[in-house]
């Protein structure tokens, strides 16, 4: 079985690119995979196409174009695709397409908002309320099947009206390399990895960490990742008196990421609002046997109690977060217990070979399902021809 595979790949800086680099060798042991690349010649005849779709316009724009030409199985990494749609419409000077997408998703009210956005009269909703307008409709329309990583995204796709087959396949965890821990003096060491922005709840994390440091002056917080434009991280750090307590690193390669994570006692992976994403960094933390602190939202809320502490979003978020960080700092036995449970959870639920087997099963079903549908249509068409119903008749078009 030959499969066309559409995904960003390294060296592009994309979590989905890194994920495909991990997944592809295992898939190639099971399937004949033809990897598509942007701006190259076609890959020839294949039985089915798989499209990895996420929120980054530069990484996924060409994939959406290919999906429009040929529907296929979509791996939906983000349920909320507002950033993607805005990047493929407004950013390309096509305000009309953005307005149409918003009207489809939210009716007349959404259309008015989109017109105001296009005219520069209001703040962009993808920065403030993206979850209110997912804008996933076109992608779902072209999906002959969906692969998702969480119950949250599965429920969201159904709520958006998707009626096709959905396979819930866990995100595969990368194997833990033999990489020594980075040298970060201090104890305890907390870490947050990925983009540094409000959605990662960095303001709340800094304030909660400042409280912990009042009783634990040797504590350190590692923040690794690119800082969002206008976020003013240094000002926030200075305002809380944390200049000597926060260890800053920008975008890091895979080896450095593992080393920094290995140096942490506790890893914090907060997110709100949720785009329906799954966190590879959170899985890396669990694979390393690190206690994990997450937002009680989306995929993160589905993690077992024994491997992660969940923090409510809003309200008492900072208070609860500070209490949890203090609890984990004080209780080494609890950290060991959570770490052991985390390693076992990743081994059983997020094993790469198991995930590849589930992809194989989904692809086989999708190809078989299409073949059955074609056979049924052919039989119906033959029977229709015998009673002089043409192939374009409404009776057949509706099938």
Residue pairs with C-beta under 8 A, 6 or more apart in sequence:
1 31
1 32
1 47
1 48
1 363
1 364
1 367
2 31
2 32
2 33
2 34
2 45
2 46
2 47
3 27
3 31
3 32
3 33
3 34
3 46
3 47
3 48
3 49
3 50
3 363
4 34
4 36
4 43
4 46
4 48
4 49
4 50
4 72
5 20
5 24
5 27
5 33
5 34
5 35
5 36
5 49
5 50
6 36
6 49
6 50
6 51
6 52
6 63
6 66
6 67
7 16
7 17
7 20
7 35
7 50
7 51
7 52
7 63
7 75
8 14
8 16
8 17
8 20
8 52
8 54
8 56
8 59
8 60
8 63
9 17
9 20
9 21
9 35
9 37
10 17
10 18
10 21
12 59
13 251
14 54
14 56
14 59
15 54
15 280
16 52
16 54
16 56
16 59
16 60
16 77
17 59
18 254
18 280
19 52
19 171
19 172
19 280
20 52
22 172
22 174
22 352
23 172
23 352
23 355
23 356
23 359
24 33
24 35
26 172
26 352
26 353
26 355
26 356
27 33
27 356
27 359
27 360
29 356
30 356
30 357
30 359
30 360
31 360
31 363
34 43
34 44
34 46
35 43
36 43
36 66
38 62
39 62
47 367
48 72
48 73
48 363
48 366
48 367
48 370
49 66
49 67
49 70
49 72
49 73
50 72
50 73
50 74
50 75
50 147
50 363
51 63
51 66
51 67
51 72
51 73
51 74
51 75
52 60
52 63
52 75
52 77
53 60
53 63
53 64
53 67
53 74
53 75
53 76
53 77
53 78
53 81
53 84
53 139
54 60
54 77
54 78
54 84
54 277
55 77
55 78
55 80
55 81
55 82
55 83
55 84
55 275
55 277
56 83
56 84
56 87
57 83
57 84
57 86
57 87
57 88
57 91
58 87
60 84
61 84
61 87
61 88
64 84
64 88
64 138
64 139
67 74
67 139
67 142
67 143
68 138
68 142
71 142
71 143
71 144
72 142
72 143
72 144
73 143
73 144
73 145
73 146
73 147
73 362
73 363
73 366
74 139
74 140
74 142
74 143
74 145
74 146
74 147
75 146
75 147
75 148
76 136
76 139
76 143
76 146
76 147
76 148
76 153
76 157
76 276
77 149
77 277
77 278
78 84
78 275
78 276
78 277
79 134
79 136
79 152
79 153
79 156
79 157
79 275
79 276
80 130
80 131
80 134
80 135
80 136
80 273
80 274
80 275
80 276
81 134
81 135
81 136
81 139
82 125
82 126
82 130
82 133
82 134
82 135
83 126
83 130
83 275
84 135
85 98
85 101
85 135
85 138
86 98
86 124
86 126
88 94
88 97
89 95
89 97
89 98
89 101
90 98
90 117
90 118
95 114
95 118
98 114
98 117
98 118
99 111
99 114
99 115
99 118
101 114
101 135
101 137
101 138
102 110
102 111
102 113
102 114
102 133
102 135
103 110
103 111
103 114
104 137
105 133
105 134
105 135
105 137
106 113
106 132
106 133
110 133
113 122
113 125
116 122
117 124
117 125
125 132
125 133
129 273
130 273
130 275
131 273
131 274
131 275
134 156
134 160
136 157
136 160
137 160
137 161
140 146
140 157
140 160
140 161
140 162
143 162
143 164
144 164
144 366
144 370
145 164
145 165
145 166
145 167
145 362
145 365
145 366
145 369
146 154
146 157
146 162
146 164
146 165
146 166
146 167
147 166
147 167
147 168
147 169
147 359
147 362
148 154
148 157
148 166
148 167
148 168
148 169
149 168
149 169
149 170
149 171
149 278
149 299
150 168
150 276
150 278
150 298
150 299
150 302
151 168
151 302
152 274
152 276
152 298
152 299
152 301
152 302
153 276
153 299
154 166
154 168
156 276
157 166
158 166
165 365
165 366
165 369
167 358
167 361
167 362
167 365
169 355
169 358
169 359
169 362
170 349
170 350
170 354
170 355
170 358
171 278
171 280
171 283
171 350
171 355
172 350
172 351
172 352
172 355
172 356
173 283
173 284
173 286
173 287
173 346
173 350
173 351
173 352
174 280
174 283
174 284
174 287
174 352
175 287
175 352
176 258
176 284
176 287
176 288
177 255
177 258
179 255
179 258
179 259
179 262
180 259
180 262
181 259
181 262
181 263
182 256
182 259
182 260
182 262
182 263
183 263
184 220
184 222
184 247
184 260
184 263
184 264
185 220
186 218
186 219
186 220
186 245
187 216
187 218
187 219
187 220
187 265
188 216
188 219
188 220
188 265
188 266
188 328
188 329
189 219
189 220
189 221
189 222
189 263
189 264
189 265
189 266
190 209
190 219
190 220
190 221
190 222
190 264
190 265
190 266
190 267
190 268
190 325
191 221
191 222
191 223
191 224
191 260
191 261
191 263
191 264
191 266
191 267
191 268
192 200
192 202
192 205
192 221
192 222
192 223
192 224
192 225
192 267
192 268
192 269
192 270
193 222
193 224
193 225
193 257
193 260
193 261
193 267
193 269
193 281
193 285
194 200
194 224
194 225
194 269
194 279
194 281
195 225
195 226
195 228
196 202
196 223
196 225
196 226
196 227
196 228
196 231
196 233
197 227
197 228
197 231
198 228
198 231
199 271
199 272
199 273
200 225
200 270
200 271
201 270
201 271
201 272
201 295
201 313
201 317
202 223
202 231
202 233
202 236
203 236
204 270
204 317
204 318
204 321
205 221
205 268
205 270
205 321
206 221
206 236
206 237
206 240
206 242
206 246
207 240
207 318
207 322
208 318
208 321
208 322
208 325
209 219
209 221
209 242
209 245
209 322
209 325
210 240
210 241
210 242
211 318
211 322
211 326
212 219
212 322
212 325
212 326
212 329
213 219
213 242
213 245
215 326
216 329
219 245
219 329
220 245
220 246
220 247
221 242
221 245
221 246
221 247
222 246
222 247
222 249
222 260
222 263
222 264
223 233
223 246
223 247
223 248
223 249
224 248
224 249
224 250
224 252
224 257
224 260
225 249
225 250
225 251
225 252
226 250
226 251
227 233
227 250
233 248
237 243
237 246
249 256
249 260
252 260
257 281
257 284
258 284
258 288
261 267
261 281
261 284
261 285
261 288
261 290
262 288
264 285
264 290
265 290
265 291
265 328
265 329
265 335
266 290
266 291
266 292
266 293
266 325
266 328
266 329
266 335
267 281
267 282
267 285
267 290
267 291
267 292
267 293
268 292
268 293
268 294
268 325
269 279
269 281
269 282
269 285
269 292
269 293
269 294
269 295
269 300
270 293
270 294
270 295
270 311
270 321
271 277
271 279
271 294
271 295
271 297
271 298
271 300
272 295
272 297
272 313
272 314
273 297
274 295
274 297
274 298
274 299
274 300
275 298
276 298
276 299
277 298
277 299
278 299
279 299
279 300
282 292
282 294
282 300
282 303
283 346
283 350
285 292
285 342
286 292
286 307
286 308
286 342
286 343
286 345
286 346
286 350
287 342
287 343
287 346
287 350
288 339
288 342
289 339
289 340
289 342
289 343
290 339
290 342
291 307
291 308
291 309
291 328
291 334
291 335
291 338
291 339
291 342
292 303
292 307
292 308
292 309
292 338
292 342
293 308
293 309
293 311
293 321
293 324
293 325
293 328
294 300
294 301
294 303
294 308
294 309
294 310
294 311
295 301
295 310
295 311
295 313
296 310
296 311
296 312
296 313
297 313
300 308
300 310
301 310
303 310
304 341
304 345
306 337
306 338
306 341
306 345
307 338
307 341
307 342
307 345
308 338
308 342
309 324
309 327
309 328
311 317
311 320
311 321
311 324
312 320
327 334
328 334
328 335
376 399
377 396
377 399
380 396
380 399
381 391
381 396
384 390
384 391
384 393
384 395
384 396
389 395
389 396
390 396
